[in-house]
Amino acid sequence: MKTIGLAVSAAALMLSTAVDAHTLRIECKKTTGANVICRGVFSDGELARRLPIIIIDDEERVLSSGMTDVKGEYTFSAPGPEYNVVIEGDRAHVAGMSSLDIW
């Protein structure tokens, strides 16, 4: 009985690790003036290459859109003081960041 409990615990631990293997994250920073660079990366270190990225306002109107490059990066000019950056990955992975969190 102990062996079964140990096997179930090990399987649950491996499954929880596998589920978290591809959490999409976004990192953004201001470069010069109004220019911003964002980088999409998965929690396992894989770059978020060629994924759609949109810049939206607080009312979810699209201000601009594009795709990340082979480095998982997208550079744009900030459309104003307040906006949100959203990157959409495969299998319903989505990550976002408010301009208030971009330094």
TORTITOR-336304 format. One line per 2 residues: their letters; for each residue z, y negated, x of N, C-alpha, C. Coordinates in steps of 0.2 Angstrom, whole numbers. Atoms other than C-alpha are relative to their C-alpha. Last residue first. Layout:
residues N
a	Z,Y,X,Z,Y,X,Z,Y,X; ...
END
This chain:
residues 103
wi	-2,5,-5,-81,-255,52,-5,-1,5; 4,0,-5,-86,-245,36,2,-6,5
dl	-3,-5,-5,-72,-241,24,-5,0,6; -6,2,-2,-76,-256,13,4,4,5
ss	1,5,-6,-94,-251,13,7,-3,2; 0,7,2,-89,-236,3,-1,-5,5
mg	-5,5,-4,-93,-219,9,-1,-7,-3; 1,7,0,-101,-204,1,5,-4,3
av	-6,4,-4,-103,-185,3,-2,-8,-1; 1,7,0,-113,-173,-8,6,-3,3
ha	-4,3,-4,-116,-154,-7,-1,-8,0; -5,4,3,-124,-147,-22,5,-4,4
rd	-5,-4,4,-132,-132,-14,5,-5,-2; 2,-6,4,-142,-143,-1,6,3,-4
ge	2,-6,-4,-136,-160,4,-2,6,-4; 0,-6,4,-135,-177,-4,-3,6,4
iv	4,-5,-3,-129,-192,6,0,7,-4; 0,-7,3,-122,-207,-3,-5,5,3
vn	5,-4,-3,-118,-224,4,1,7,-2; -2,-7,-1,-109,-236,-7,-6,4,3
ye	5,-5,2,-110,-255,-8,2,7,2; -2,-6,3,-100,-271,-6,-6,5,-3
pg	-7,-2,-2,-103,-285,6,3,6,-3; -5,5,2,-122,-286,4,7,3,2
pa	2,5,6,-137,-276,6,4,-5,-2; -4,0,6,-132,-269,23,-2,-5,-5
sf	-3,7,1,-147,-267,34,4,0,-6; 2,4,5,-151,-248,37,4,-7,1
ty	-2,7,-1,-150,-234,49,-3,-5,-5; 4,5,5,-150,-216,44,3,-7,2
eg	-1,7,0,-144,-202,56,-4,-4,-5; -5,1,5,-143,-183,55,1,-7,-2
kv	-6,1,-2,-151,-182,72,6,0,-5; -2,-7,-4,-167,-175,66,7,0,3
dt	5,-3,-5,-168,-190,54,2,6,3; -3,0,-7,-158,-194,38,-6,3,5
mg	-2,-7,-2,-169,-198,23,3,-1,7; 4,-3,-5,-172,-214,13,2,7,2
ss	-1,-7,-1,-165,-225,-1,-4,3,6; 5,-3,-4,-162,-242,-6,1,7,1
lv	2,6,-4,-152,-253,-18,-6,2,5; 2,-1,-7,-150,-239,-31,-3,-6,3
re	7,1,-1,-140,-244,-46,-2,1,7; 5,-6,-2,-124,-235,-47,-7,-1,0
ed	2,-3,7,-114,-249,-56,-5,5,1; -6,-3,4,-104,-252,-40,-2,2,-7
di	-5,5,1,-120,-254,-29,6,3,-5; -1,2,7,-130,-239,-22,5,-6,-1
ii	-5,6,0,-137,-235,-5,0,-2,-7; 2,6,4,-146,-218,-5,6,-5,1
ip	-5,5,0,-148,-204,7,-1,-6,-4; 1,7,3,-159,-189,6,7,-4,0
lr	-3,0,7,-157,-175,19,-1,-7,-3; 5,1,5,-168,-173,34,2,1,-7
ra	7,2,-2,-155,-166,46,-4,-1,-7; 4,0,7,-137,-165,41,-7,-3,1
le	3,7,3,-131,-160,58,-3,0,-6; 7,1,1,-121,-144,60,-2,-7,-2
gd	4,3,-6,-104,-146,67,-7,-1,-1; 1,-5,-6,-95,-133,56,-4,-3,6
sf	-6,-1,-3,-89,-147,44,0,5,6; -3,-6,4,-107,-152,40,7,1,4
vg	-2,-6,-4,-113,-169,48,4,5,-5; -2,-5,4,-122,-184,41,2,6,4
rc	2,-7,-3,-123,-199,52,3,5,-5; -4,-5,3,-123,-217,46,-3,7,2
iv	3,-7,-1,-129,-232,55,5,5,-3; -5,-5,1,-126,-250,49,-4,7,2
na	2,-7,-1,-135,-266,53,5,5,0; -1,-4,6,-128,-282,46,-3,7,0
gt	1,4,6,-124,-290,63,1,4,-7; 1,7,-2,-125,-276,76,-1,-4,-6
tk	2,0,-7,-119,-258,75,0,-8,2; 4,6,-1,-108,-256,59,-2,0,7
kc	-2,6,-4,-102,-239,57,-5,-5,1; 4,6,0,-104,-224,45,3,-5,5
ei	-4,5,-4,-98,-206,45,-5,-6,1; 4,6,-3,-103,-194,32,4,-5,4
rl	-4,6,-1,-96,-177,28,-5,-5,2; 4,5,-2,-104,-161,20,4,-6,1
th	-1,6,3,-93,-146,19,-3,-6,3; 5,5,1,-102,-131,25,2,-6,-4
ad	4,0,-6,-90,-118,32,-5,-6,0; -1,7,-3,-77,-122,19,-5,-1,5
va	1,5,5,-82,-107,8,0,-7,3; 7,0,1,-83,-96,23,-2,-5,-5
ts	3,3,-6,-66,-100,29,-7,-1,-2; -2,7,1,-59,-96,11,-3,-4,6
lm	4,3,6,-68,-80,11,1,-7,0; 7,1,-2,-61,-75,28,-5,-3,-5
la	1,5,-6,-44,-79,23,-7,-1,2; -1,6,3,-46,-69,6,0,-6,6
aa	6,1,4,-53,-54,15,0,-7,-3; 5,1,-6,-38,-54,28,-7,-2,-4
sv	-1,6,-3,-26,-55,13,-5,-2,5; 1,5,5,-34,-41,4,1,-7,3
al	7,0,1,-34,-30,19,-3,-6,-5; 2,4,-6,-16,-34,22,-7,-1,0
gi	-2,7,1,-12,-30,4,-2,-3,6; 4,3,5,-22,-13,6,2,-8,-1
tk	6,1,-3,-13,-9,22,-5,-3,-5; 0,6,-5,4,-12,15,-7,-1,2
m	0,6,4,0,0,0,0,-6,4
END
